Amino acid sequence: LSPVRSGQYGSSTGDCFYVYWDPEKCNMKSKCPLYVYVDGTVSGDFDDRDTVFMKEMAARGYVAVTADYDDASMGYIDGCQGFERKSQKIFDDSTVGSVLHQLCQD
């Protein structure tokens, strides 16, 4: 399996997200559970270790998604507000352009 869809969130120059699924197990005729994999690193890079989790969950019938982000730049210096702003760009399906909004609303 390879990423079936990838995109950006937050803005046109935002971080990337990747979506995996097995079309034999999950398609337009069947509903599939969503698996969100969160890997915080100082580099923000999606790597082979992450791919293992994504492919495994897709093989189990999930739509698997992960979002690249650099947790060092998440705004911890701004306290909770900085963290909240960045996390909404990933997890808030009511925030237009967020990863979950793109997957669940678009």
Backbone bond lengths (Angstrom), bond angles and torsions (degrees), N, CA, C in turn:
res aa  C-N    CA-C-N  psi(-1)  N-CA   C-N-CA  omega(-1)  CA-C   N-CA-C  phi
1 L - - - 1.452 - - 1.518 109.34 -
2 S 1.284 115.97 145.46 1.452 121.01 175.63 1.527 108.25 -131.49
3 P 1.334 117.50 168.01 1.464 116.68 179.40 1.521 110.13 -57.42
4 V 1.308 115.98 126.32 1.453 121.01 178.65 1.522 108.43 -85.04
5 R 1.293 116.43 -30.89 1.459 121.07 179.98 1.519 108.18 -144.87
6 S 1.296 115.18 143.25 1.454 119.94 170.69 1.519 106.74 -139.65
7 G 1.289 116.37 161.98 1.447 119.61 -179.31 1.504 110.94 -167.92
8 Q 1.322 115.18 -173.45 1.447 121.13 178.35 1.523 109.05 -119.70
9 Y 1.310 115.68 155.76 1.459 119.62 178.98 1.516 109.88 -132.76
10 G 1.302 115.97 158.90 1.453 121.52 177.73 1.516 112.17 89.23
11 S 1.314 117.12 -47.09 1.457 122.90 177.55 1.520 107.30 -168.16
12 S 1.315 116.45 176.04 1.464 119.08 -179.45 1.522 112.13 -66.51
13 T 1.322 117.14 -15.73 1.459 120.57 176.54 1.522 110.92 -113.33
14 G 1.338 116.45 20.05 1.464 121.66 -177.35 1.516 112.82 -73.89
15 D 1.314 114.90 -173.25 1.453 121.38 178.27 1.520 110.43 -72.23
16 C 1.319 116.88 165.47 1.465 121.86 -177.09 1.523 110.98 -97.95
17 F 1.327 115.06 155.55 1.454 120.17 168.61 1.520 108.58 -131.92
18 Y 1.333 115.48 157.67 1.455 122.13 -175.96 1.518 109.14 -131.50
19 V 1.324 116.62 139.29 1.457 122.52 -178.73 1.520 108.73 -124.67
20 Y 1.314 115.92 131.55 1.463 122.45 176.75 1.518 108.71 -121.60
21 W 1.325 117.45 144.73 1.449 121.59 166.90 1.510 109.31 -161.99
22 D 1.321 115.23 159.63 1.456 122.71 178.29 1.526 107.36 -100.04
23 P 1.332 118.67 109.43 1.465 120.40 -176.42 1.527 113.78 -63.84
24 E 1.323 117.45 -16.60 1.464 120.63 176.07 1.530 110.89 -73.56
25 K 1.326 116.97 -30.32 1.467 121.44 -177.60 1.514 112.95 -102.65
26 C 1.301 116.56 -24.21 1.460 121.11 -174.35 1.524 108.25 -137.83
27 N 1.329 115.46 114.97 1.456 119.38 -178.86 1.515 109.51 -145.87
28 M 1.304 116.65 -173.69 1.465 120.94 -176.07 1.533 112.69 -66.00
29 K 1.320 117.73 -17.20 1.467 121.12 -179.12 1.519 112.49 -86.30
30 S 1.321 117.45 -15.37 1.462 120.43 -177.99 1.525 110.32 -129.78
31 K 1.324 115.87 146.31 1.459 120.01 175.00 1.516 108.10 -82.88
32 C 1.317 115.08 145.35 1.458 120.34 -178.19 1.522 109.92 -129.89
33 P 1.315 116.68 143.51 1.464 118.85 176.01 1.524 110.20 -70.37
34 L 1.330 115.96 153.08 1.458 122.46 179.52 1.521 108.69 -103.05
35 Y 1.313 116.43 129.14 1.462 123.04 175.99 1.523 107.23 -111.87
36 V 1.330 117.04 121.88 1.462 121.62 179.01 1.523 107.64 -109.08
37 Y 1.321 116.02 118.43 1.463 122.10 179.83 1.522 108.51 -101.34
38 V 1.321 116.36 124.03 1.458 121.70 -178.99 1.518 108.70 -114.27
39 D 1.301 116.28 120.39 1.457 122.02 178.99 1.511 108.37 -127.81
40 G 1.315 116.89 101.16 1.459 120.49 178.12 1.510 110.66 -86.89
41 T 1.303 115.50 128.22 1.463 120.86 177.55 1.512 108.49 -141.19
42 V 1.312 115.76 163.66 1.457 117.96 176.31 1.521 110.81 -74.87
43 S 1.316 117.47 -19.60 1.468 119.36 -178.96 1.521 112.04 -91.12
44 G 1.337 117.72 -26.08 1.450 120.54 -179.87 1.512 113.90 73.59
45 D 1.322 117.60 10.64 1.459 120.41 -176.47 1.517 112.18 -90.43
46 F 1.316 115.58 141.44 1.454 123.15 171.98 1.519 106.23 -84.74
47 D 1.332 118.45 126.05 1.457 119.46 -175.15 1.523 111.38 -128.47
48 D 1.342 116.24 -177.61 1.467 121.94 -176.96 1.517 112.82 -58.70
49 R 1.313 116.99 -34.54 1.469 121.41 179.12 1.525 110.20 -61.13
50 D 1.324 116.20 -41.02 1.458 120.72 178.37 1.523 111.27 -67.60
51 T 1.313 116.57 -38.22 1.459 121.96 -178.79 1.523 111.48 -59.33
52 V 1.326 117.66 -36.45 1.462 121.81 179.07 1.525 110.44 -58.13
53 F 1.340 117.51 -47.67 1.462 121.29 179.48 1.523 111.34 -63.27
54 M 1.309 115.74 -43.39 1.465 120.47 -177.84 1.528 111.15 -62.97
55 K 1.309 117.01 -47.29 1.468 120.93 -178.94 1.522 111.35 -65.58
56 E 1.309 117.27 -38.07 1.468 120.94 178.82 1.522 111.08 -62.95
57 M 1.321 117.16 -45.29 1.461 119.78 -179.65 1.527 111.37 -68.80
58 A 1.311 117.88 -36.74 1.471 120.78 175.74 1.520 110.14 -63.53
59 A 1.324 117.57 -39.25 1.464 121.55 178.19 1.529 111.42 -65.30
60 R 1.325 117.32 -24.82 1.473 121.70 178.08 1.525 112.68 -87.45
61 G 1.342 117.13 2.44 1.460 120.46 175.58 1.516 115.77 99.44
62 Y 1.319 117.41 10.27 1.458 121.52 178.22 1.524 110.88 -92.64
63 V 1.311 116.48 154.97 1.457 121.38 161.53 1.520 103.54 -87.96
64 A 1.309 117.26 116.11 1.459 121.93 -174.50 1.519 109.82 -105.74
65 V 1.314 116.03 130.25 1.471 121.05 -179.21 1.522 109.73 -132.05
66 T 1.306 115.98 143.07 1.454 121.71 171.84 1.521 108.27 -138.12
67 A 1.302 115.65 152.61 1.464 121.25 -179.58 1.523 109.59 -123.17
68 D 1.321 115.27 128.58 1.461 120.15 172.43 1.514 109.11 -70.51
69 Y 1.278 116.52 137.47 1.458 121.15 169.16 1.503 108.37 -161.60
70 D 1.281 115.61 150.92 1.452 122.90 177.17 1.516 106.91 -98.38
71 D 1.330 116.55 104.56 1.467 118.12 -175.65 1.528 112.44 -66.81
72 A 1.321 117.76 -16.76 1.460 119.74 175.55 1.524 111.06 -70.86
73 S 1.341 116.21 -22.87 1.465 119.43 -179.10 1.526 112.00 -104.44
74 M 1.329 117.32 15.38 1.461 119.84 -175.50 1.512 113.70 -76.36
75 G 1.301 118.25 -0.12 1.454 119.71 175.67 1.516 113.57 92.45
76 Y 1.329 117.08 25.75 1.461 118.40 178.50 1.518 110.98 -59.48
77 I 1.320 116.35 -29.33 1.459 119.39 179.42 1.524 110.68 -63.25
78 D 1.348 116.09 -26.34 1.459 121.55 176.74 1.527 111.89 -85.82
79 G 1.314 116.96 4.66 1.453 121.21 -178.71 1.521 111.67 73.04
80 C 1.303 116.48 -152.64 1.463 121.60 -175.50 1.517 112.84 -61.61
81 Q 1.324 118.86 -32.92 1.464 120.48 -178.19 1.520 111.67 -63.71
82 G 1.319 117.39 -41.53 1.467 120.80 178.88 1.515 111.15 -64.46
83 F 1.319 116.23 -43.24 1.461 120.72 178.20 1.524 110.64 -64.49
84 E 1.318 116.72 -42.97 1.466 121.05 -178.97 1.526 111.40 -62.79
85 R 1.318 117.59 -43.00 1.475 120.85 179.67 1.523 110.71 -60.54
86 K 1.322 116.46 -45.77 1.466 120.12 -178.42 1.525 110.86 -68.23
87 S 1.317 118.07 -42.53 1.459 120.02 -177.45 1.529 111.49 -68.48
88 Q 1.330 118.00 -30.58 1.467 120.18 176.83 1.527 110.98 -63.52
89 K 1.321 116.81 -31.09 1.461 120.57 179.23 1.532 111.56 -68.53
90 I 1.312 116.29 -15.28 1.470 120.84 176.92 1.523 110.47 -104.00
91 F 1.337 118.05 -54.33 1.459 122.48 -164.40 1.522 117.06 -100.42
92 D 1.308 119.93 -12.44 1.460 121.03 -175.44 1.525 109.77 -91.04
93 D 1.332 116.61 106.65 1.471 118.88 -176.65 1.522 112.56 -72.32
94 S 1.336 118.17 -8.25 1.468 119.99 174.82 1.528 111.87 -91.05
95 T 1.323 117.27 -7.02 1.467 121.29 176.55 1.522 108.44 -88.69
96 V 1.327 115.80 111.26 1.466 120.68 -178.57 1.530 109.03 -59.38
97 G 1.325 115.43 129.63 1.458 121.00 -179.35 1.515 114.18 95.61
98 S 1.359 117.61 -12.70 1.462 118.82 178.56 1.528 109.13 -67.86
99 V 1.324 115.54 161.53 1.463 119.61 -179.81 1.531 110.41 -57.34
100 L 1.338 117.86 -51.07 1.456 120.14 -177.82 1.522 112.38 -66.08
101 H 1.316 118.73 -33.67 1.458 121.10 176.67 1.521 109.26 -63.21
102 Q 1.320 117.12 -44.68 1.460 120.26 -179.98 1.527 112.35 -63.74
103 L 1.323 116.28 -35.82 1.469 119.64 -179.04 1.517 113.18 -80.72
104 C 1.321 117.23 -35.89 1.463 120.74 -172.10 1.529 114.62 -101.99
105 Q 1.323 117.95 -25.28 1.455 120.68 -174.97 1.521 113.76 -108.39
106 D 1.319 116.79 -33.39 1.474 119.99 -176.54 1.518 111.60 -74.80
